[in-house]
Every structure is written in structure tokens, then in C-alpha cells.
Amino acid sequence: MTLAALARRSVLALALAALAACSRRAPGPNLLLVSVDTLRADRLSCYGGAADAGIAICALGERGVRYAWAFSTAPSTAPSVASILTSRYPSFHGVTELFATTLAPEQRTVAEELAAAGYDTAAVVSNPVLAPERQLGQGFAVYDAEMTRHERNRPQLVERAAKDTTDAALAWLAQAKEPWFLWVHYQDPHGPYEPPNAPPVRDAPGARRLPLLEDNSGRGGIPAYQRLPGVFGTETYEARYRAELDYLDPELSRLFRVAAASQRKLGVLLTADHGEAFGEDGYWFAHGHSLGLEQIHVPLLWRPPEGGAGLVITSPVSNLDVAPTLLAAAGVAPPREFQGRPLPLAEPSAPRTLFAQHRLRVAAISGGLYLARDLDGFTADVPDPVSGGRLYPLPPRSARLPADGRVPAYESADTAAVQPLARELTDFLGPARAAASEAVQALPEETRKQLEALGYLR
């Protein structure tokens, strides 16, 4: 063979290798998943809140789909986020609010499925309970959990504010290979409600005042970690929660704008891990204690890569549906063990039953009906290892979910209309209990000290 022929063969081989490398890149759209910590749906304008609250968030629904009744699977960050990533209920994926529980390697995540399909993947998280030790980064080529900000009342606890979170996400996007999948978890508006550079606040004359608690439960008073100097008024704390949202919203706008500046289509899905109590059941500025509607009703907005026409779906959906939705947009079949389904783009013809879980409580939602009750045997108050306070039994209760997404009043759970849902809830508890397990591992000493201060290791 002549040198010229060898040269031609080498050039052809290189070309074929380059073509093969390109063929491994998925043809699908870029995908952006945003989860916002502690964001109540009803504090956004598109869910009945103030007219100017969450402009960037609500804009997603104007060219996409807004789900009026979306539910998290748990009222705490780690189990809820694990459900978002694995499309499994907490008792099936095994992650609880206790930091010693981790995601087992055999659990499949949306990131793993997309990475296998040729996506470049990254996560940028801002809550320390999502530290790499929890193994929630399975499938992400980059898992950025660099915290940059110390809390006022718990200086040993380091989080990351929205600007730094967006900066980190955009830094990754600047070098990402398309198609990419990026998950960004914002800590704001999680307490303490103190957005960067916020001016001091004072209670208005005659404001309703709450006592300061020694624990973080929020039952009957202001949680210890939420304390603001000289502030005791409920309206003042609620205003600061709104200030956190106002600080976050422009950062989301910045992220959305840059993420959309691509040759590929972009799918954007935004939701929250859980809500926050503003006096419900006697709890203030806290979460994780119940499955009340203020705890598990979360915003969920999906702008498909093809766009949309500002649809509003009133049938209940779950954060279990996030991973199947993203995979469907990428043309990737979901694993068989996924318990969610792609989000509907029209009202479903038949209702489905969804569930939410707490260590001592369980809830079910089907069609326009909600039912929550304590687990059998929970009849007296018990210590809460997370908040340092105590958990108290709650009566069984139901609610009829209005189409406009506004939180209704609770009703009795002892009615004929609720009984079919009660039976489904009982049926769910059998396999859910059988599947429950905890993956406990040794933690680095520095991480252990930080999480002990939070109560997550007790």
C-alpha cells in the first residue's frame, strides 16, 4: 500500500471515529430541572399569592403547563429530592430526613438514565443535607455542593445563597457539551429568612408576637434557628419569607435566560421539595412535622422543549412524575421501577392515586380528594430527633381540592366519600413498609458535626 493510500486510510479512520463520537451524543433537547427549597405554592402569584410574587417562576407556565395540585412525597428535603430523582416513594428509595440514610447504588436516577443516553450531566445544590455523602449524585458527572454562606444562628452550618448558586450553574453551562441535563437546587427561601444584604427589620406596633423557642420545631413559637434580632411578629417573618422569594426570582430569571441561549431546544421543569407552616396546626416557620397541605402542596411548572400555550392542569400530580417527564422529553424509556409517569399535557380521563409519607403519618390524594392520617400506634407525643422538639398526633382529616389550586379547609375523614381512598391508603402501606430500609454509612467528622447541630443524626 502506498503512503498516499495509508494517509487516506488514516484520514478516513479519524473521520469515522469522529462520526462515531458524535453519534454517541443524544439527539434530544437540553433539560433544566430546578428545585426550590421550602417554597409554598400559594405564595406565588400564579397559585393565588400576591400579584408580583414569583414573576420568573410563573412565567414558565405562561408558555408551558402549570399543575394546580402538585404534591411532594415528603415534607422534608432529602426524601422529597430523592423521589424527584428516582421516581420512587421514600419507603422504596430509603432516604429519610436523617442524614445517615443514603441512596443505595441499585436505585436508578434520572441522571443515570440521561447520562447513558449521551447527556452531559451536572448538579448544583445549596442545602447541606444534600451533601455528596447522601449519594444523590448518582449519574451526575459533576455534583457541585460547595457551600459559601454561614447561617446567623447556626454558624457551623454552611449553605449557598441564590446568586452564588446561579453563578456556579452558569459556570458549568459555559463549558457543557450538548445535550446537557442540569439540576439546580436553590436553598432560598429556606429559613432563616435573611436574604443577602437585607436591611434590619422591626415589628410594626401592635403586631402579633410569638415566643422564641429553644428548639427548631416551630410549635407555638419562632424556631431557634429562625430568630431575627429583636423580631417577634408573625407578619414580620412572613414578610421576610417574601423577601427571600424576591431575592431568588431574578436569579432564576438569569439562569433561565442563559440556559435558553442555545441552538438546541430547552425543557425547563421547576418544583419545590416541600412547603412551610405559617401557623397551620399551631406550627410557625417550620416544616417536616406533618403531611398538611401547606407542607406537601408544591408548585410544579413544566415548559416542554416544544413550548406550550399556558395550560393549567387541575388533576393532581406528584414529584414522582419529574424524572419520567424529563426522560420522555429526551426520548428515553424510564426504568421499570419508576413509580411516576410523564406529566400530562391535558386533563387525564381517569384519576390516579398519589401518596405522601412521613415517619409517623401518611396521606393519599386521588382526583379532587385528599386524606391524611397518623400511622397506627401513634397515639401520644414523641421526641422529634430532627427539630429537637416533640411530634404530636393529629386527627384524620380530608379535603376537597378546588380547581383553582387554593388551599381548602379540612373536613372530617369519617365520610362515605373518603372510604375508597382510605382503603387505597391501607393497601399502599403494606408494600411500602416492606420496602423501607435505611442505608447507613460512616460520615466525615466535619460533616457529622454540622449535621449533629441540625439534629439530622439523632
FENJOTA-V931292 format. One record per run of one state. SS is the DSSP state (~ for helix, > for strand, _ for the rest). FROM is the first residue (numbers start at 0). TO is the last residue. If there is no record, write none. Layout:
ss: {SS	SS}
from: {FROM	FROM}
to: {TO	TO}
This chain:
ss: {_	~	_	>	_	>	~	_	~	_	~	_	>	_	>	_	~	_	~	_	>	_	~	_	>	_	~	_	~	_	>	_	>	_	>	_	~	_	>	_	>	_	>	_	>	_	>	_	~	_	>	~	_	>	_	>	_	~	>	_	~	>	_	>	_	>	_	>	_	~	_	>	_	>	_	>	_	>	_	>	_	>	_	>	_	~	_	>	_	~	_}
from: {0	2	23	29	36	39	40	43	44	47	54	62	64	67	69	71	76	86	89	93	100	101	109	116	119	125	127	130	131	134	141	144	148	150	157	159	161	173	179	186	208	209	210	212	218	219	220	222	223	226	232	233	259	265	272	276	278	279	282	286	292	296	298	299	303	310	313	316	318	320	330	352	357	360	366	368	374	381	383	389	391	396	400	410	412	415	435	439	440	444	454}
to: {1	22	28	35	38	39	42	43	46	53	61	63	66	68	70	75	85	88	92	99	100	108	115	118	124	126	129	130	133	140	143	147	149	156	158	160	172	178	185	207	208	209	211	217	218	219	221	222	225	231	232	258	264	271	275	277	278	281	285	291	295	297	298	302	309	312	315	317	319	329	351	356	359	365	367	373	380	382	388	390	395	399	409	411	414	434	438	439	443	453	457}
